[in-house]
Amino acid sequence: MKYSIFSLARAALSGHKNWQRTWRDAAPKDRYDVVIIGGGGHGLATAWFLASEFGIKNVAVLEKGWIGSGNAGRNTTIIRSNYGLPGNTGFYELSMKLWERMEQDLNYNAMVSQRGVINLYHSDAQRDAYARRGNTMRINGIDAELLDLAAVKKMIPFLNFDNARFPVQGGLLQRRGGTARHDAVAWGYAHAASELGVDIIQNCEVTGFVRDANGKVTGVETSRGRIGAGKVGMAVAGSSSRVAAMAGLRLPIESHVLQAFVSEAIKPLIPGVMTFGAGHFYVSQSDKGGLVFGGDIDGYNSYAQRGNMPVMEDVCEGGMALMPMIGRVRLLRQWGGIMDMSMDGSPIIDKTPVDGLYLNAGWCYGGFKATPGSGFVFAHLLARDESHEEAARFRLDRFRTGAMIDEKGQGAQPNLH
Amino acid sequence: MRIVCPFCGERELGEFTYLGDAKPVRPAPGASEDEVYDYVYLRDNIAGVMDENWYHGGGCRAWLKVTRNTLTHEISAVEPAAGAGARQVAK
């Protein structure tokens, strides 16, 4: 069905009791041209782009739980394209451009809100680094503004500007950045993909790969039986190592837990997304009024989807250093998600050494903003067997060749990215 | 998570720093590129019980080998990591 003001009015007149399901909850067929493992944002976006851009409609998305039950529903909903290294800059801008037309493309309200993302700087050296990043963005046609202290004070006057240890000196602002409603992104892609004939199969856990005599992957074994496939794409960030191990692969990835937090609802306070540059703290305010914030990963391997107290304390200290007035706001909820921490902090979108198996992994804790871009370039790779030019550097073998994309400059240490 | 340090007793997580899987061993100086690549970049990324190296920087500053379940965070054993400290304890 098509959503519009008329469908809304029609449903309202019948007391909202006659809405159709947003997507079909499909049962598995024997075989598909492409099987995507993972019904999160990236997997669903990949299926939609395969069907809408690349004409491959015999596609299934297999999800072990319900769609969007993993990191698609656990992130802090930030979208931005303020990256500085070749490989990242162009890719994230491709993704940002897709965010800007997503709701029209999908006929679904994902509440994309370009309310601005500002990264604050607190020292001369950090200002120089941000200026360089902002210049890189502008050279590549991406909006960026370096704000001085007066401009930051005008925009967000409630910060603690008297902080003697970490004085706010200014910030790098991307006005086109902002937030989107994370669940609606998963639902929107599911809706649009399902309309084009994609089968979304929930409660269907992949338990193994079917290989032919040459080792080529020709299908998957699942908790709902064997499903044949021309090609298989993995989009299971958080569990990439576990799924890849079924095909005999070891990946340059560790799984770590990242926590996120929401406060009780307060009146509109924070205009966009803000990050504290002297610690690690990022915050925005949801339309319901809660402050949505987070910081570092916990720093130890985990598949448990819950974190521990030291990082909660660290994140809240970052918030208090930036705006002490939130000290009396109560924390409402806190949760954890499992991140694919790659060894250089950048993702992997590539073929694997196993014929017929394709990998989309290693998103660290920045996967949400990449959702549309990741879906588009992964669909490109699956459909044409070659990388899209904006994803050509996200190679699996870059750790061997040395062509790493280390945006943070912290080397081969996954728990630092 | 709390870790029972064999030297200091039960302490909160904030006193400890994580290094990671205790299984990879630094290759010999003459090792091949493949062995070094494997050691630096590839991980088993175990979902289940794993031996790990932790550093007790907020206490005795000893390296510890912690056996922990990555699915539940349950810690089943803590002992001094191989090295001078472990030899001292064994005496």
Interface residues (C-beta under 8 A of the other chain):
Chain A: S239 S241 R242 R250 L251 P252 I253 E254 S255 G299 Y300 N301 S302 Y303 A304 R306 N308 M309 P310 E313 M343 F399 R400 A412 P414 N415
Chain B: M1 E12 L13 G14 T17 Y18 G20 D21 Y37 V40 Y41 L42 R43 D44 N45 I46 A47 M50 E52 R68 T70 L71 T72 H73
